[in-house]
Amino acid sequence: MKTVWKALLFGFLVWVIPFVVAIAIYPIRTSDRPLFESIMPVIVVACVVLFSVLYFRKLEDNFLREGIILGILWFAICLAIDLLMFMWGPMKMAFVDYMKDIGLTYLMIPMITIGFGFVR
């Protein structure tokens, strides 16, 4: 990784921005769950694309390698923080239920960053 601290910060932001949005629009989750479930992946994709652009624009080489590492790192950050919140924290949820409801959505992250690495 060329800039580890930047990658870690961006990974945290990829997690925290959708989390804040989810809290802000939580009433929609109870009143119109399908709409909520449609909004959240859009927010995650927007964050991943934005921070991928910011990360990749300073790179000069090893784009695909960086995309793979970045995607795995951001995926791991999001999963780790979520698991703390959803399995042991205030929002108790079984691991299988978490993966079906939220966790699989994060697979978009490495797909996007690897795509950036490939086309860059």
C-alpha positions as CSV (number, residue, x, y, z in Angstrom):
1,M,0.0,0.0,0.0
2,K,1.3,3.4,-0.9
3,T,-0.5,5.4,1.7
4,V,-1.6,3.1,4.6
5,W,-3.0,5.9,6.8
6,K,-5.1,7.3,3.9
7,A,-6.4,3.8,3.1
8,L,-7.4,3.3,6.7
9,L,-9.0,6.7,7.0
10,F,-11.0,6.2,3.8
11,G,-12.0,2.7,4.9
12,F,-13.4,4.1,8.1
13,L,-15.2,6.9,6.2
14,V,-16.7,4.2,3.8
15,W,-18.2,2.6,6.9
16,V,-19.1,5.7,9.0
17,I,-20.9,7.8,6.3
18,P,-23.5,5.0,5.4
19,F,-23.9,4.4,9.2
20,V,-24.7,8.0,9.8
21,V,-27.1,8.1,6.8
22,A,-28.8,4.9,8.1
23,I,-29.3,6.5,11.5
24,A,-30.7,9.7,9.9
25,I,-33.1,7.8,7.7
26,Y,-34.0,5.0,10.3
27,P,-37.7,6.0,10.3
28,I,-37.8,4.9,6.7
29,R,-36.5,1.5,7.7
30,T,-39.6,0.9,9.8
31,S,-42.2,2.6,7.5
32,D,-40.8,1.5,4.1
33,R,-38.2,-1.2,4.5
34,P,-37.7,-1.8,0.7
35,L,-36.9,1.9,0.1
36,F,-34.4,1.8,3.0
37,E,-32.8,-1.4,1.6
38,S,-32.5,0.3,-1.8
39,I,-31.0,3.6,-0.5
40,M,-28.3,2.0,1.6
41,P,-26.4,0.2,-1.1
42,V,-26.5,3.4,-3.2
43,I,-24.9,5.3,-0.4
44,V,-22.2,2.6,0.1
45,V,-21.4,2.6,-3.7
46,A,-21.2,6.4,-3.7
47,C,-18.8,6.4,-0.8
48,V,-16.6,3.7,-2.3
49,V,-16.4,5.4,-5.7
50,L,-15.7,8.8,-4.1
51,F,-12.9,7.5,-1.9
52,S,-11.5,5.3,-4.7
53,V,-11.2,8.3,-6.9
54,L,-9.4,10.2,-4.1
55,Y,-7.1,7.3,-3.4
56,F,-6.3,6.3,-7.0
57,R,-5.6,9.8,-8.3
58,K,-2.3,10.0,-6.5
59,L,-1.1,6.5,-7.5
60,E,1.5,6.1,-10.2
61,D,1.8,2.4,-10.6
62,N,0.5,-1.0,-9.3
63,F,-3.1,0.0,-9.8
64,L,-4.6,-3.5,-9.8
65,R,-2.6,-4.6,-6.8
66,E,-3.6,-1.5,-4.9
67,G,-7.3,-2.0,-5.9
68,I,-7.2,-5.6,-4.6
69,I,-5.6,-4.6,-1.3
70,L,-7.8,-1.6,-0.9
71,G,-11.0,-3.5,-1.5
72,I,-10.0,-6.3,1.0
73,L,-9.0,-3.7,3.6
74,W,-12.2,-1.6,3.3
75,F,-14.3,-4.7,3.3
76,A,-12.6,-6.0,6.4
77,I,-12.9,-2.6,8.2
78,C,-16.6,-2.4,7.4
79,L,-17.2,-6.0,8.5
80,A,-15.2,-5.7,11.7
81,I,-16.9,-2.5,12.9
82,D,-20.3,-3.8,11.9
83,L,-19.8,-7.1,13.7
84,L,-18.8,-5.2,16.9
85,M,-22.1,-3.2,16.6
86,F,-24.4,-6.0,15.4
87,M,-23.2,-9.0,17.2
88,W,-21.9,-7.7,20.5
89,G,-23.1,-4.1,20.6
90,P,-26.4,-2.5,21.0
91,M,-28.1,-4.1,17.9
92,K,-27.8,-7.8,18.7
93,M,-28.1,-9.8,15.6
94,A,-27.0,-13.4,14.7
95,F,-24.1,-13.6,12.3
96,V,-26.1,-15.4,9.6
97,D,-28.9,-12.8,9.8
98,Y,-26.3,-10.0,9.7
99,M,-24.7,-11.5,6.6
100,K,-28.0,-11.9,4.8
101,D,-29.2,-8.4,5.7
102,I,-26.0,-6.3,5.6
103,G,-22.7,-8.2,5.2
104,L,-23.1,-9.4,1.6
105,T,-23.7,-5.8,0.5
106,Y,-20.1,-5.0,1.4
107,L,-18.9,-7.4,-1.3
108,M,-19.5,-4.4,-3.6
109,I,-16.4,-2.7,-2.1
110,P,-13.7,-5.0,-3.5
111,M,-15.5,-5.3,-6.8
112,I,-15.4,-1.5,-7.2
113,T,-11.9,-1.0,-6.0
114,I,-10.6,-3.9,-8.2
115,G,-12.5,-2.4,-11.1
116,F,-10.8,1.0,-10.5
117,G,-7.4,-0.8,-10.3
118,F,-8.0,-2.6,-13.5
119,V,-9.1,0.4,-15.6
120,R,-6.6,2.8,-14.1
